[in-house]
Amino acid sequence: MRPSRRRAAIAVAAVAVLAAAGCAESERGDSGGTTVKDTLVFGVAGDPKVLDPSFASDGESLRVARQIFETLVRPEEGGTKASPGLAESWTPDATGTTWTFKLRTGVKFHDGTDFNAEAVCVNFNRWYNSTGLMQSPDVTPYWQDVMGGFAKNESAELPESLFKSCTAKDAATVDLAFTRVSSKVPSALMLPSFSIHSPAALKQYDASNVSGSADDIKYPEYATAHPVGTGPFKFKSWDLPNKSLTIERNDDYYGDKAKLKTVIFRTISDENARKQALRSGDIQGYDLVGPADVEPLKGEGFNVLTRPAFNILYLAINQKGNPALAKPEVRQAISMAINKQALVDSKLPPGAKAAIEFLPDTVEGYNPDVKKYDYNVEEAKKLLASAGASNLKLRFHYPTEVTRPYMPNPKDLFELIAADLKAVGIEIEAIPLKWSPDYLNATTSGSAHDLHFLGWTGDYGDAYNFIGTMFDRQKDEWGFNNPELFAQFKDADSTADQAARVEKYKALNAKIAEFAPGVPISHSPPAIVFGKGLTGITPSPLTDERFVGATFQ
């Protein structure tokens, strides 16, 4: 995501941040640097986009949000199933459209106000009643992915809202009503974007006052300096010039209190610089460990945690980008041209798998019998010729200054795939762009892109969260309109019976494979690393690592 900096600068800056945090008590770390007993400095690849998770879809914003905020339902630690969060239990009515949540009592927000059913309704009504720029998919991406539209849609392209109403029955009981049965409820409510905020803070800092324009969004003060949740940590400061964000222990937390006093997220964009900062003791952990660094860091005694593979790296094909890409034979030829296994073997971490569909095999609905496009250069050439596309020229976007859990080194991956495509006669125009905002803007809107890398890390353990997020409606990323496919998704999502829904997901995966909107490439088990004396953090397939249990031994 971001420019590299020299190791010396990292060391000086990290020490300065620790001093600013008031952490004078320190001890000599095993790695030879200075660590602090009650402070964790964690190296991140990029700055958070925003502190209000209602507006966030990037991993760094959501990492911070998971420490400060809580949701009604949260993932089980180290897994993907829904478990109690701010709600202790939940049950549907006979129709499956109204869910009753029994809430925890005695919980307070960081500002000292009470968490209760009324607070839950304030939050859901805030999202549901969004207007203006709040209805932009760039501002409320997850609300729209899960709930669709709003109380009053300002765009004809927005669907009817899945959410209908929130009713506080008493202080500890709330009913959430939906317009139809959906597979997304209750699992999707564990997304950080559905975190419950202090109503008093939302009002005080005018949290929904998003201004500017679609090209220049300006977030309110709440989203940049005053996030208030119920979590085990609370926000302290965000020093953008020095690339650091600090949270501190919430001593009034209702549950097991954090063992650390302070966590500092320090942006170190360069992967090698993060590694050297860990080795010198200037940071005590970082995410997105390079595949080649996993075993060496383990050998040096660092605590390398490998997450289960719960993601997909794909090559998207924009059917509006070039008329030839609207032909299934051309898209299928592109699939056959790519040697996925060679890419997995040479560029991805141990345990990575070549993908045959846009869903990991650990999720119910995975279909091992979908149409497969085995690597076959000659067959790819024949398909291109039969489609009149033997001299195809394509614009291939790839991101720079970024590392993602599913995409450890975009440039290396681009070079391998571009070489495969050239081998079947496709001419490639390379278009490297900075990840945010240039690359994301270029590849998710308009028709100027033909091919590009993107991926997805699952948010919860339902197939819809993968394939539905990508293909259940028209999206500029893919550039196609397939009403039959969209209707099939709607039918699956509204199927209440789990076993029947899983069979419909299998059928959807088969249809997607036949349609070939893009090329599913791989599933990778990303790694996160901590210092030799730091324990108490469980790796999560959802990247939902909680720092509340972290401690230095």
N, C-alpha and C positions, 0 to 999 in steps of 0.2 A: 503494500500500500504506500510505502513512503521512502524518502531518501535515506541513504545510509549515513552513519556518523562514526567518527573515530572512537576507538576503545577508550582513550584517555578522556575524551569528552563525556563518555558514558559514566566513567568512574567518578569524575568531579561532580557531574549533575546528580548522580544517585546519592552521593554523600550529602550534597546540599539539600536534597529533598528530605533525607532522613533528619538532618539538623532542623529543618523548618518544621518537621512534624513533631519536634520536641522529644525525640527518642534518644536520650543520652546514654541509656544503659545498653552496653554492647558486649559481645564476646567474640573471641577469635573463632572463625568458622573452619571446618575441615578442609575447605577448598583453598585456604590461604588468604582469603579476603576478610572483610569485616561484615559480620551479620549482626542482627539485633534480635534479642530474644522475643520481643513482643511485636515485631514489625516484619512483615513480608513485603519485599519489593518484587513485583511480578512483571516481567518483560512482555509487552504486547506488540503485535506487528503494526498496529495503527491506532490513531486516536478514535475514541468513540465518536459517533455522529451526533448523538443527542442523549440526554440523561432521562428523558421521559420515554419509557419503552413503548408507549402507545404509538410513537412515531418511528420506532426503530425496526430495522430488519438486519442490520450488520452485527456480526458476532461480537465485536468489542463493546458496543453499546449494551448488548444483551448480557454479556459477561458481568458487567458492573451492575446492571439491573437485578440480576439473580441474587446478588448479595444484599441489596438495599430493599427490594420489594418482595412481596409474596403474592401468590395467586390462590384462588379458592381450591383448586386441585393442582397438585404438583407431581412430577415424575418420581417414582420410587428411586431411592438413591442407587446409582449405578445401573438403572434400567430404563424402560420406556413405558411401563404401566402407570396408570393414574393411581395416586395415593393421596391421603388427606393432606391438605394445606391449611388455608384459613377456614376451610370447611372440614368438619370432622366426618360427615357422611352426606350422601346425596342419593335421591331416589326419583325415578320418573313416575308420572301418573299413568293411567291405563292407556292413554293415547300415545304416550311417548313424546309428547310435545311440551309438557311442563315438568320441570325438574325442581324438586325441593331440596335446598341445601341447609343443613344444620351447621351453624357457625361456631367457631371457638369463642369462648367468652373470656373476659379479662385481658383482651389484647388491646394494645394502644399503638397509635402511630408515633413516629419519632417526635412529633410536635406536642405529644401528650394528650391528644384528642382520642376519643374512643373509636375502635373498630366495631362496627355492628351492621345489621342488615340495611339500615338506611344508607350507610357509607357505600355498601356494595351497589345499591341502586343509583346513587349519585354517579358512580363510575360508569356503569353500563349505559345510563341515560346520556352521559357526556359523549360517549363514543357514538351511540345511536343517533343523536341529534346533531352530529357534526354538519357544518355548513362551509361553503367557500372552499378555501385551500385544504381544509380538513378532509374534504372528499377526494383530494388528489391521491392516486395510488402511491405516489412518492412520500406522502405524509402519513397515511394510515394503511400501510400495505397488508398487515396481518388481519386487521379488522375486515378488509375487503376479501382477502383470501378465505377467511372462515365464515364471515357473516354476509358477505356480498355487498348489499347497499345500505341505505340509511333511512331514517324516518321520512325524509323528503329528498329523493334523489334529484340532483341538479344536472345530471347527465343521463341521456337516454340509454347509454351503454351500461349503466349500473343496473344490476338485477335487484329483485325484491330482497329485502333484508331477511336473513334467517332469524335474527333476533326480533322478538315482538315486544316484550315488556318485562319489567322487574317489579316485584311487589314485596315489600317488607311486611311479613306477617306478624312478626314480633322482633325484638332486638336481636335474637339469635336464629331466626328462621327467615329465609328468603326464597321466593319462587322466581325462577327464570323461565319465561314462556317463549316458545319458538314457533315459527309459522308452519313447520313441518318436522317430521322425524329426520334426524340427520346423524350420520356416523361421527360427525365432528364433536358431538356432545356426549359426555363431558370432557373427552380427552383434550380437545383443542384449548380448553380453558386453562391448561397448564402452561400455555405459551406466556413468556414474560410480557408480551403486549397486552395481556389481560390482567396485569398486576393491579392490585387495589391501592389507590392513592388516598391520602388524607383529603377529604372534602374541603377542610378549612384552608389547606395549603393551595389546592386547586383554585379556590376563590381568591385568596390573597394575592397570588402571583398570576392571575388571569391566564390559566394554563392552556386554554383553548384558543387564545388569540394568536393564531398563526397568520403572519402577514407576508408581504412581498409578492412574488410571482412564482409561477411553476418552475421557472428557470433560476430563481433566486429566492428560495424559501427562507424566511426569518422566523425563528422559533421564539416563543415567549421566555421570560426570565425563569419561569418554573423549570423549563426543559434544559436550561443551561447552568443553573446555579442553585436551585432549591427543590430537588426531588425529595419527597417525603413518603416513605412506606412504613411497613411494620417489621422489616427483616432484621437479622442478627447484626447487621452493620448499617450505619447511617452515613450519609454524605457529609464530607468535611470541606473539600476544596477541589477545584479543577484549575490547574495552572497550565493553560494552553501554550504559552510561549516556551515553557520548560518541559512540555510534553509529559506531564504527570497529573494523575488524578488520585485523590486520597479519600479513603473511607475509614471510619473508626468504629470500634465496638459499640453496640447498643446495649448499655448496661441494664436497661429496663426491658430487655427482650423476655417474652413469656416462656420461651423454651430454653434448651441448653444454650448457654451464652458462649460467644466466640472466645477461644483461648488466646487469640491474637488481639492486641489492642488496635493495631493499625495495619491496613493493607494499602500499598501504593502501586498503582498501575502505571508503569513507565513505558512510553512508546520508544521502541528501538526497532526501526523499520528493517534493518538488514539482519538476515538470519544468522550470518556468521558473527555479527556484533553481539547478538543476543547470547550466542553460545559462549563467546569469550567473556561476556559480562557474568555469566553463570560461573564459569571456571574461576574467575577472579574474585567471586563473592560479592560483586556489586549488585547483583540481583539474586534471588533465591528460587527462581522458577521462570519458565516461559512455555508458551504453547507452540504448536506447529513445528515440532522437531523435524529436521530434515531426515529423510529415510536413511541416508548414509551415516547419520550421527547417532542413531539409536543405540547400536551395539557399542561404539566407542564410549558414549556417555555412561552406559551401564557398566562397562569395564572399569571406568574411573570411579564407580561407587555412587553415581547420582541415581536418584529415584525416578526412573523413567516409567511412566504409566501409559499403557497402550489401550486406547478405547476400542470397543468392538466396532467393526465396519458398519456404519449406519448412514451411508451417503451414496451419492452417485456423481461421477464426473461424466459429462456428456458433451458431444459436439452438436450444437444446435444448427439446423438448416432453415434459413429464412425463405419461405416459398414466395415471398414478394420481392426478395432481393434480386433474383435473376429468373426470368421466365422458365428456363430449363429446370430449375429446382422444384417447380410445381409438378414435374413428371415423376411418378413413383419409381420408374426404372433408374432415373438419375440418382435419386436418394438411396436406393438400394445398392447401386454401384459404388457410391461413396462409402457405404457400410462395408462392402466387400473389400474395398481398397485398403482398409486400415488394419494393420497387424496389432490388434489389441494386446495379445499375449506378450509380444516383444516389448511393448511399452510398459506393461505391468512388470515384467521381469527386470527391465533395465532402469526404470525411473520411479517406481513406487515402493513403499515399504514392505517388509516381509508380512505375509498374510493378505496382501491385496489380491483381488480377483478380477479377471476380465468379466465385463457385464454382458448379459444378453437382453436385459430389459431395464426399465427405469426404476427398478425396485430391488432392494437387497433381498437375498434369499432367506433372511431371518424374519421377514414380515409376512403375515398371513395374506394370501392373495397372490404371492409369487407363483409364476407359472413356468415350470421347466420345459414345457412343450411348445413355447412360442416359436414362431418362424425365426430361424437363425441365419445370419449372414456371415458364413465362414470366410476367413481371409483367402481371397482368390483373385489375383491380379488379372489373369486372362478373362475370367468371367466378368469382372468389373469392366474391362475394356469392351467386351461384347455388348453389355447392357448399355453403355454410353453410346456405342455406335448405333444400336437399334433405336435409341431415343434421339438420334441426330445431334448428339452432344459430344462428339469426339474431340472437339477443340474448345472445350469449356474453360472459361477463365473466371475465377472466383476471388472475391475479397474475403480474406481470412483475418478476422480480428482476434487478437490475444492480449491479455492484460500484463502490465508491468507493475513493479513495485508492490507486489502482493504475494502472499502465501495463504492458501485456503486448505482446510482439512482434506478435501478431495483433490487438491491441485497443488502439490508441493513446489513445482517449478514450472510455471506456465511456458516460459520460453523454450525449455527443453522439450516439453510435450508438443508444442507447436512445431518445432523443427522435425520431430519424428513423424508426425501426422502429415505435415506438408510434403515431406519426402515420399511418403506412401501415396499421396494423391498425385504427385508429379509422376510417379512410376506408372500410373494408369492413363497419363496424358492430360491431366488437369493442370492448367497454369494457375499459380497461386500469387496473389498480391498480398503481401504481409502488411497488416495494419496494427502495429503495437500502440496501445493507449494506456495511460495511467488509470488504474482500477477505479478510483472514485474522484470526481464524478464522471470522467470522460468515457471510460469503457462501459460502465453500467448504463449511462445515458445512451450511448451509441448502439448498444446491442439489445436494449429492451424497448426501443421506440423506433418508429420510422422503417425505412426499407433500404438504408444505405449499407447494411451488412448482409453477407451471404452465409458465411460460416463463423462460428465463434465458440469458445469454451465457456461453459458455466457448469454449475453443479448445485447440489442440494444436500444439506444435512438434515435428516428427519427431525421433526419437532415432537412427534408422539408416535406411538406404535400402531398406526393404521395406514393401510395402503393409500387411502385417499390423500394423505398428507404428502405423498410423493407424486403419484401420477395425476391426482386431481389438481394439485397446485399448478402443475405444468399444462395440463391438456383439457381441463373441463370447460374452457371458454376460449374465445378469440384472444390472442395475445400477440403483440407486435414482435415479440422475440421469435415466434415461429411463423407468423404471417399466413396462417391458413384458417379457413372457416369450414368446419365439419359438423353440421347440425346433428347428424346421426350419432357421432361420437359424443357430443355434448349431452344429448338426450340419454345416452347409455350411462354416462356419469351421474346424471341427476337421478336416474332410477336406482343405481347402486347406492348412492349416498342416502336415499330415503328408505332403504330396506332395513327394517328394524332387526330382523333375525340375523345374528352374526354369521352363522354358517352359510346362509343363503347369500349374504353380502360378500363373503369371501369368494364364493363361486363366481359372482358377478365381477369381482376384481380380476379373477383369473381370465375371464372372457375379455375384459377390457385390456389387459396386458397383451393378449393375443391379437386384438384388433389394432392396438398401437404398433405392435411389431410389424404387422402386415402393412400398415399405413406408412411406417418409417418416417416420422417427422424429424428425426435426428438420429444420432448414433450414441447409444449408451456405451460408455467406454470401460469404466472400472468402479469398483468399490474398494476404499482404502481404510485401514485401521490407523487413524492419526494418533500421534503420541504427544504427551505433555510431560514436562520434566520438572523436578524440584530438587533443591539442594540435598546434600547427603544426610542432613539431620532433620529434615522436615517431613513429617508424616501427617496422617489424618485426613487425606483427601482421596476420594474415590473417583476413578475415571468414569465418565458418563458417555454413552453412545450419542447423547443429545448435546454434548459439550456443556452439560449442566453441573459442572464441578462446583461444590459448595465449600467455601473457605472457612465456614464456621467451626469445623473440626480440626483445622490445621494447627500444628504445634511443632515447636523445635525441641528435639530430644537432647 
